[in-house]
Amino acid sequence: MLDWLIVGGGPHGIHMACRLLDRGVYAPQIMVVDPHAEPLARWSHNTHNAGMLHLRSPEVHNLDVDPLALGHHAKTEAFMAAKYRQEEDHAGDLPNFIPPYSRPSLRLFMHHVQSLVERNDLMRLWKSARATDIQALERGYRVRTDSGEAIEADNVVLALGAGDQPKWPPWALEVEGGDNGIQICHIFDPAFSREQIAENSDVAIVGAGISAAQLALALLDANPDRQITLVSRHFLRKQDFDSDPGWLGPTLLKAFHREPCYIRRRTMIQNARNRGSLASEVHHRLQTATLRDQSINLELAEIDSASYDSDRQKVQLQVRPFELDPTQYEETGDMVFQFAENTQVLEADTVVLATGFEPRRPGGTLLDDAIRAMHLPVAKDGYPIVDRHLRWRRGLFVMGPLAELEVGPASRNLSGARMAAERIIHCPEAYASAESLASVPMDPSPRDPATSRELGTPTLPARLA
């Protein structure tokens, strides 16, 4: 039986594994189970598709134990050599960090992740499979996977993200037609690739948050002559962070934790998030492209419906533009905008949805069944009610979106991964695992292939190098 099984190999799961190793838990007693072949696969796929250049999170919110590790990594010979090779291949000379708060380039962050995986030999802890069922045992838990295995562990950490549930507007689901399946696609769909979009395609991007803006700018870099339209229900919003930095500490969390009502906690989380907002440098670049260069068209409108013209191979969006309310302006002088009653047609070769993720709790039937079988406490919105160690019940922990009713609005972010791991690592179960290390024979050989992945670890994607 393992000491710790981490379900999910994204940023939260990888940071949790690093914290357990640093805490002194014996490496062969830890396993990370994830459907993909390597760590951060979905996260890497999404950031690449969006054309991200720099993270929104500051330098200290990295996946290593030491918050200053990313800054140190930027000065290593390995990274400087990799950066020089990319510049020689005309990949561009990006600064390692940009203001405010020393935000790292995606290239530096991912190179550091690769170094972290190699240094901690995390691929020896990796199991490529999807968890499908979790059952409580007399001691610990049994997790079954889609490959038919049953993995038993004293402690389980559910580090599940929302990546499996991109949000599709109802009008997009009703469109029929299209030969290659990319006339309407979602930026966070696993099957979507930015490279699929032909260089001469006119593209409409639905949304005006940071992913939509980054994608528009990346497509513009690939072909400055194409028509790119951002369709947004609001004006551009500039916010450097997803939520106020006060949510990382007692400044705002003190009142949050004093609130006993989970419905009101959910409202506080929703009000705290800066949805559809842009970091400063992305906002500046997008404003330049829309206002000065006019190479990107910002269409403030509500989309009512869409259809596919098979003869012209065009997607036609029926939109109601934003317009000034003349009555309100004449009566009060206030600049009040509303969506027009009459629709207009907006055409594009390809429509990309940058509409975020569904707000429902991640985990699907895996958690639905576990909640019923183990009588796990949940709030009215279905999210876990946990203790201060993020423990749902003895030996069962949550991170990421599942922990946000305790961690707060930053729970889904890289900072939330660090906050959650800090709570879990100081639980009695983690102390017991570390204290038992002395009684475990230190055999450096691989674990039994029947219960662990085989040697011959897969390499990380080329874009991590």
N, C-alpha and C positions, 0 to 999 in steps of 0.2 A: 504494500500500500504506500502510495506517495504521501509526502507531507502536504504539498501544495499543488493544486491543479488550477491553472489560470485559463479561463475560457475567453479567448480573444487575444489576437496578437497585434493589435494596433498600438498607438502610442501609450495608452494606459496600461495594457498588458505587459508591454516590454519594460516600461518603467517599474512596474510592480515586480517583475522578475529580477531586475537589477537591484531593487531595494532588498528583496529577500536574500539574494546572494551576499550583498553587503552586510546584512544583518547576521550572517553566519549560518544560514540554512544550507545544508549539504546539497550541492548541485544535482546529483542523481535523484534527489527527493522532490524536485520541481519539474513540472511539465507545463508547456504552453500548447493548447490545442486551438487551431485556427484553420479555416477552410483553404487558405492560400499556402503557397509554397515557401513564402518568406515573410519576415516581419514587415509591418506597415504597408503591405501590398495595396490594400484598398486606399489608404491615405495617400500613398505615393501616386497611385493612378489618378485620383481626384485632383491633387495639386498640380500634376503635370498637365492634365486636361485643361485646367483653369489658366495655365500659363503663369502661375505664381512665380515671382522673382524673389520676394522677401516675405518672411512670415509676419503675421500681425503680432505675434507674441514676442516679448523681449528675450534677450540673450539668456537670462537666468532661468527661463522656463524651458529647459532642455530635458532630455530623457535620462541623463546620467544622474548619479547620486549627488555629486558636487554641482551646485548651481553655477559655478564658474567654469565648469569643464569645457563648455562650448568655446569660450574665449581662449582658453589654453589650446584647444584643438586647432583653432584658426592659425596658430603660430607653429604648428608641427610641420616637419619636412614633408610628411606624406600628403597633407592637404595642400600645401603650397605647390608641390609638384603636380598634383592632380589639377589644381586651378590653372597652373601655367600651361598644361597640356590642352585644357579646354580653350584657353585664350589663343593658343597656337592654332587650334582647329576652328577659330573664328566663332567660338561659342559666346563671346562677349566678356568684357571685364566688368563684373559687378562688384561693388563694395561688399566686404564681408558683413558689415553692420551699417545700419542707417538709423537716424533719429526718428521718433523719440525713443528713449529707453533701449538703445542699442539692439535693434531688431535684426536678426541674422538673415543672410541669404538662404534660399532653399537649398542651393548647392552645398553650402557649408553645413547646414543642418543635416542633410541626408548623408553627407560624407562622414559626419560625426556618428550618425546612427550606425553606419556600416562598421566603423571602428569599434563602437560599443558592442555590437553583436559579435564581432570577432574576438575582442578582448575578453568578454565573458563567456565565449563559446556557447552562445545562446542557441545555435542551431542543434546542439546536442540535446537541448531541452524541448525541441520543437516536434509537434505531431500535426501533420497536415490532414485534418479531418474536421467535419462540422459536428458539434455537439447537438444531439437530437433529444436527449432525455436525461434528467437528473433525478436520482432517488436517494432518499436518506437511508443509511444503514444504521445498525446498532452503534457502530463507530464510523463516523465519516460519511462519505457519499460515493455513489456509483454513477458515473457519467457514461452514457452510451453515445456512440458516434455513427455517422452515416456509413462508415466502413465496417460496421458490425462489431467493433471492439467495445469492451467495457473497461473503463479506467476507474480505479478506486483511489480515493485520497481522503486524508483526514480533513483537509480544508480546501474549499473551492472559492475562487475569486471570479465573479462574473464581470468581465471587462468588455461588455458588449457596447458597440456604437450604433449610431442610427444610419450607417452607410447602406444598409439593405433596404431602406425605405425612402427613396427620393420622392418628393411631392410632385404629383402630376395634376394640374388644374383639370376640372371636369371637361372643359371644351377641348383639351388636347387628347383626351381619351376617346372622344367621339369621332375623330378624323379617320377617314378610310382612304386607302389608296397609297401610292408610292411604291416604287419598284425595289429600292435598295434598303429600305428600312431606316433611312436617316433623314427623311424630310422633316420629321419632328422627333427630337431626341432630348434626353435629359443629360445635363453635364455630369451628373453623379451616377448615371446608369453604368453598370460594369461593362456593358457592350459598347459604350460610346468611346470614341477616340477622336481627339481634335484633328489628327492627321487624315481622318476619313473625309473631312470637308474639302471639297475641291477648291483650288486656289482662286478660281474665277467665280465661285458661288457668291451670290448676295445672301447675307445672313441676317436674320432677325433673332436677337437674344432677348428672352423674356425675363425681366428682372433688372435691378440696378444696384444690387449689393456688390460686395467685393469680388465674388467669383464671376459674376456677369461682366463687371468692368475689366477684370484681368483677362478674361477670354476675349473680349472685344479688342483690347489692346494687343493681345498676342496675334489675333487674326489680322489686325491691321499691319503689324510688323511683317507677317508672312506675305501680304499683298496689299500695298497702300492704295491700289486702284479699285478694290472691291467696295461694294456698298454694305456697310454694317449699320444696323439699327438696333438701338436699345429701347425696348418697350417697357416703360415703368409706370406704376400707379402713383409715384411720388417724385418730388424733386430729389436731386442728389443730396445725400446726407454725409457729412464728414464727421467721423468719430474714429479716433486712433485705436480704440479697443472695443471688443464685443460688449463689454459692460464696464461700469466704473471700477477703476482699480481698488476702490474702497471695499469691494466685495471679496478681495483676497485676504482680508484681515478683519479685526474687530470693529473697525470704523462703521461698517454696514452690517457685518454678519452678527454682531451682538444682538441687534434688534430682531434679526431673522431667526436666531436660535431661541429667543425668548417667546416667539410666536408659537403657540401650541396648535393652532389650526392649520392643517396641511393645505386646505383650500386657499387660505390667505397666503401661505408660503408660496403656492403656485402662482398666485397673482403677483407677488413681489418678484418672483423670478421672471415672469413675462414682462413686467414693467421695466425691469433692470436691463434687459437685453436690447442692444442697439441694432435692431434688425434692419437689413437692407442698407447698411452704412459702409463707408469707405475709409480706409486708412489715408493719412494725409497725402502721401506721395502718389497713391493710386487716384485719389480725388483730383489732385493737380494735373496728372497726366490725362485723365479723362476729360476734365474741363478744357484743357488745351485742345484736345482732339475734337470736342463737340462745339466749342464756342469760337476758338481762333482758327484752327485748321479746317473745321467742319468736315473732317474725314470720317467721323462717326455721328450718326443722326440720333438724337435723343428724342424719342416719341413718348410724350406723357399721355397715356391713354389706358382705358380699360378694354380688355379683349372679351368680346361677347361670344364669338364662335370662330371656327376655322374650317376650311375645306381644302381639298387638294384638286387642282386643275390638271388632270392627266394629259390633256393635249399640250399644254404649255409647260407641264412639269413644274408648277409653281404652287406653293402654299399661300392661300389667301386668308388673311386675318381680318375679321370684321371688328373694327375698333371704334370706341367712342372717345374722342380726344378730350383732354383737359381744357377748359375754357373759363374765362373770367365770368363770374356771376354779375351781369350788368345791373340787375335790380338792387342787389346788396351794395354794389359800388355806388350807385346813384343815391341810395338812401343813407348810407353810413360812411361811405368813402373807404370801406375796408376792401382789401384785395382778397376776395374769397373766390376759390376755384372749385369747379365741379365738373363731372363728366357730362359731355354733351348727350342729348337724347338721340341724335341721328348718328348713324354709323358711317365709317369710311372704310375703304379697302386698303390694306397694306400687304404687299406681295414680297415673297422671298423664296429663294431656292431651298434654303434650309432654315428651320426654326430650332433653336436650342433653348431649352428651359433651364434657367438658373433660379429655380423657385424653392431651393432648399430641401428640407426633409420633412416628412410627416411628423406631427407633434406627438403621435401615440408612442407608448412605451415600447422600446425595442425588445427583442427576445422572442416574439411570436409565441408559437405553441410550446416551445421549450419552457418558457416561464409560465404560460397559462397552466400547463399540466403540473408544474412544480408548485405553483401557488395553491392549486386544489389539493394535491396529494399531501403537502406538508403544512397546509393551513398558514401560509406565510402572510403577514399583515401588509396590506396595501392601502394607499389613499384612494379617494374616489376616482382619481384619474388613472388608477392602475399602477402607479409607481410605488416602489418599495418604501416601507417605513422601517428605518434601521436605527441602530444605536450610534453612539459617538464614534465607535470603531468601524462603522459602516457594516455592521454585522446584522444580517437579516434573521438568522438564527445561529446557534452555535456552529462555528466552522464554515458558515456560508456568508461571503462578503460581496459587496457590489462596488463598482467604480463607474465613472463616466456619467451618461444620462441617468442611469439607474440610481445614482447616489445624489441627484441634485436636490432632493427635498431635505437633505442634511448638509451637503457641501455648499449649495447655493448656486447662483447664476453662472459661476465660472466652472462648474463641474465638468462640462463637456470639453473644455479647453486643455491645453498642455499644462497650464497652471493648476487646473482641476485634477490632472493626473498626479501631480506632486502633492497636492493637498490630500487626496484620497489615500495615496500610498503612505503618507506620513501617519495618518490615523490607523491604518491597518497594521503597519509595522510595529506599532506599540500596543497591540492587543495581546492578551494572555497566550493565545495560540501561537503567535510569532515568537514570543519569548520561549515557550516550551519547545518549539522546533529548533531554535538556536542552542538551547541548553542540552538537547539530546545529541548534538553533533559529536561530542566527545565519545559517545558510546557506539558510533557508527564506524565500521572499518573503512579506512580511506583507500578504497580500491579505485585506481584511475581508469580501469578498463570500461568499455561501453556497457550500458545496461542491456538486459536481455532483449533481443530484437522483437520478441513476442509482445513486450509491453512498452517498447520505446521505438523511436525512429531508428533506422539503420544508419551506419556510417556512410560517408559519401554525401556530405551536406551539400545541398543545392547552393549555387552562388546567388548573390543578390542581383536585382536588375541592374542593367548597365547604367541607368540614370542615377543609381546610388553611388557609383564609383567616382 
